[in-house]
Amino acid sequence: MERPMDNTPLSDALALRATASAFDAQRGKLPVPGDSHRSPDVVAVARQISELGKLVTDLGDEVLFRAADQDQAPHTARVTTSFAAAVEPAGEAASALGAVAHQLAFLNQTECLRYQPDARDAREAAVRVMEEALATANAALHDGANSLYAASATVSPPAARLQAARSTSARTAAPSTRRRGRAAATARTWPTRWSGCCPRRRRRTGPRARRTSGTATGT
């Protein structure tokens, strides 16, 4: 079944960005050893491997539909290349998660032997392998997303690139503007905040006080 193609630069740029966001979403799902909310679990890792497999299938479809299109736009080859290149990091992440699932299964299998010296050493080695595999998956998904975002910016029509640049500038400038606003508000309210809080002047004692008293008597 053929999918209708809208191969304008804007639609292709949006498709690239959407796929980059999918990479980011998968990166956000990666388990984190030691985190009680995202600790590695065989079921969750296996589910994410399936999701990455679907992502690879989607990337293949993006390449297929554009390569089979008889009426290709000038920018289509660049978009096709970007989708094809993203298959590698997605597959690398899925492979790394396969290693994670393998080590988790081993840890579950040897849970009852964890106090035996030989088993303890093997289990510690499995944890190290799992951590390295998770780092590999994280780096692969990060690189894949960045490449797709860069490709989207290249394909976007000039007006869309300008709008994206303005949005980025506005997001960057907003915090400094808020800080300046808070500083100005503080400067305006300072006298009111401190009014009536000055310490009372102490009554003078000693020689200077006596001189003042004598002068007043003479007058």
C-alpha positions as CSV (number, residue, x, y, z in Angstrom):
1,M,0.0,0.0,0.0
2,E,1.5,3.3,-1.1
3,R,1.5,6.3,1.2
4,P,0.6,9.7,-0.2
5,M,3.7,11.8,-0.2
6,D,3.9,15.5,0.6
7,N,7.5,16.2,-0.3
8,T,7.7,19.9,0.3
9,P,10.8,21.2,2.2
10,L,8.6,22.2,5.2
11,S,6.8,18.8,5.5
12,D,10.1,16.9,5.2
13,A,11.8,19.2,7.8
14,L,8.9,18.5,10.2
15,A,9.2,14.7,9.5
16,L,12.9,14.8,10.4
17,R,12.2,16.8,13.6
18,A,9.4,14.4,14.6
19,T,11.8,11.4,14.2
20,A,14.5,13.3,16.1
21,S,12.0,13.8,18.9
22,A,11.3,10.0,18.9
23,F,15.0,9.4,19.4
24,D,14.9,11.8,22.4
25,A,11.9,10.1,23.8
26,Q,13.6,6.7,23.7
27,R,16.7,8.2,25.3
28,G,14.5,9.5,28.1
29,K,13.2,6.0,28.7
30,L,16.6,4.4,29.2
31,P,16.9,2.7,32.6
32,V,19.3,4.4,35.2
33,P,21.1,2.0,37.6
34,G,20.6,3.2,41.1
35,D,17.5,5.2,40.4
36,S,14.5,3.7,42.2
37,H,12.1,5.1,39.5
38,R,14.1,4.0,36.5
39,S,16.1,1.0,37.6
40,P,16.8,-1.6,35.0
41,D,14.1,-4.2,34.5
42,V,14.1,-7.0,32.0
43,V,10.4,-6.4,31.0
44,A,10.9,-2.7,30.5
45,V,14.1,-3.2,28.6
46,A,12.6,-5.8,26.3
47,R,9.6,-3.5,25.6
48,Q,12.0,-0.7,24.7
49,I,13.9,-3.0,22.3
50,S,10.6,-3.6,20.6
51,E,9.9,0.1,20.4
52,L,13.4,0.7,18.9
53,G,12.6,-2.0,16.3
54,K,9.5,-0.1,15.3
55,L,11.6,3.0,15.0
56,V,13.9,1.3,12.7
57,T,10.9,0.1,10.6
58,D,9.6,3.6,10.5
59,L,13.0,4.9,9.3
60,G,13.0,2.2,6.6
61,D,9.6,3.3,5.5
62,E,10.7,6.9,5.2
63,V,13.6,5.9,3.0
64,L,11.4,3.5,0.9
65,F,8.6,5.9,0.2
66,R,11.1,8.7,-0.9
67,A,13.3,6.4,-2.9
68,A,10.3,4.9,-4.8
69,D,8.8,8.3,-5.5
70,Q,9.0,9.1,-9.2
71,D,8.7,12.8,-8.7
72,Q,11.4,13.7,-6.3
73,A,12.1,17.3,-5.2
74,P,15.6,18.7,-5.3
75,H,16.0,18.3,-1.5
76,T,14.6,14.7,-1.4
77,A,17.9,13.0,-1.7
78,R,19.3,14.8,1.3
79,V,16.2,13.8,3.4
80,T,16.4,10.2,2.3
81,T,20.1,10.1,3.2
82,S,19.3,11.5,6.7
83,F,16.6,9.0,7.4
84,A,18.9,6.2,6.2
85,A,21.8,7.3,8.3
86,A,19.6,7.3,11.4
87,V,19.0,3.6,11.1
88,E,22.5,2.9,12.4
89,P,22.3,4.7,15.8
90,A,18.8,3.3,16.4
91,G,20.0,-0.2,15.7
92,E,23.1,0.4,17.9
93,A,20.9,1.4,20.8
94,A,18.7,-1.7,20.3
95,S,21.7,-3.9,20.3
96,A,23.1,-2.3,23.4
97,L,19.8,-2.8,25.2
98,G,19.9,-6.4,24.1
99,A,23.2,-6.7,26.1
100,V,21.4,-5.0,29.0
101,A,18.6,-7.5,28.9
102,H,21.1,-10.4,28.8
103,Q,22.9,-9.2,31.9
104,L,19.7,-8.5,33.7
105,A,18.6,-12.1,33.0
106,F,21.9,-13.4,34.4
107,L,21.5,-11.3,37.5
108,N,18.0,-12.6,38.1
109,Q,19.2,-16.2,37.5
110,T,22.1,-15.9,40.0
111,E,20.2,-13.9,42.7
112,C,20.2,-16.9,45.0
113,L,24.0,-17.3,44.7
114,R,24.9,-13.6,45.3
115,Y,26.8,-14.3,48.5
116,Q,29.1,-16.9,47.0
117,P,32.5,-15.4,46.0
118,D,32.6,-16.7,42.4
119,A,29.0,-15.6,41.8
120,R,29.5,-12.2,43.4
121,D,32.5,-11.5,41.1
122,A,30.5,-12.5,38.0
123,R,27.5,-10.5,39.1
124,E,29.7,-7.4,39.6
125,A,31.1,-7.9,36.1
126,A,27.6,-8.2,34.7
127,V,26.7,-4.8,36.3
128,R,29.7,-3.2,34.7
129,V,28.8,-4.6,31.3
130,M,25.2,-3.4,31.7
131,E,26.3,0.2,32.6
132,E,28.6,0.3,29.6
133,A,25.8,-0.9,27.3
134,L,23.5,1.7,28.7
135,A,26.1,4.4,28.1
136,T,26.4,3.2,24.5
137,A,22.6,3.3,23.9
138,N,22.4,6.8,25.4
139,A,25.2,8.1,23.2
140,A,23.7,6.4,20.1
141,L,20.3,7.9,20.6
142,H,21.8,11.3,21.4
143,D,23.8,11.3,18.2
144,G,20.9,10.1,16.1
145,A,18.6,12.9,17.4
146,N,21.2,15.6,16.9
147,S,21.9,14.4,13.3
148,L,18.2,14.5,12.5
149,Y,17.7,18.0,14.0
150,A,20.6,19.3,12.0
151,A,19.2,17.8,8.8
152,S,15.8,19.3,9.6
153,A,17.4,22.8,9.9
154,T,19.2,22.3,6.6
155,V,16.1,21.3,4.7
156,S,13.7,23.9,6.3
157,P,12.7,26.7,4.0
158,P,14.4,30.1,4.8
159,A,11.3,31.5,6.4
160,A,11.0,28.5,8.7
161,R,14.6,28.7,9.7
162,L,14.3,32.4,10.5
163,Q,11.2,31.7,12.7
164,A,13.1,28.9,14.5
165,A,16.0,31.2,15.1
166,R,13.7,33.9,16.5
167,S,12.0,31.4,18.8
168,T,15.4,30.2,20.1
169,S,16.5,33.8,20.7
170,A,13.3,34.6,22.5
171,R,13.8,31.5,24.8
172,T,17.4,32.5,25.5
173,A,16.6,36.1,26.2
174,A,13.6,35.5,28.4
175,P,15.5,34.5,31.6
176,S,17.7,37.6,31.4
177,T,14.7,39.8,30.9
178,R,13.0,38.3,33.9
179,R,16.1,38.9,36.0
180,R,16.3,42.5,34.9
181,G,12.7,42.9,35.7
182,R,13.2,41.5,39.2
183,A,16.2,43.7,39.8
184,A,14.2,46.8,38.7
185,A,11.4,45.9,41.0
186,T,13.7,45.4,43.9
187,A,15.3,48.8,43.3
188,R,11.9,50.5,43.2
189,T,10.7,48.9,46.4
190,W,13.9,49.3,48.5
191,P,13.1,52.6,50.2
192,T,9.6,51.4,51.1
193,R,10.9,48.1,52.4
194,W,13.5,49.8,54.7
195,S,11.4,52.9,55.7
196,G,11.1,53.3,59.4
197,C,13.7,50.6,60.1
198,C,16.7,52.8,60.7
199,P,18.2,52.4,64.2
200,R,17.3,55.2,66.7
201,R,20.1,57.6,67.4
202,R,21.6,57.1,70.8
203,R,21.7,60.0,73.3
204,R,25.2,61.4,73.7
205,T,27.0,61.1,77.0
206,G,30.3,62.3,78.3
207,P,32.3,65.5,77.8
208,R,30.5,66.6,74.6
209,A,27.1,66.2,76.2
210,R,28.3,68.4,79.2
211,R,29.6,71.1,76.9
212,T,26.3,71.3,75.1
213,S,24.6,71.6,78.4
214,G,26.9,74.3,79.6
215,T,26.4,76.4,76.5
216,A,22.7,76.2,76.8
217,T,22.8,77.4,80.4
218,G,25.0,80.4,79.4
219,T,22.6,81.4,76.7
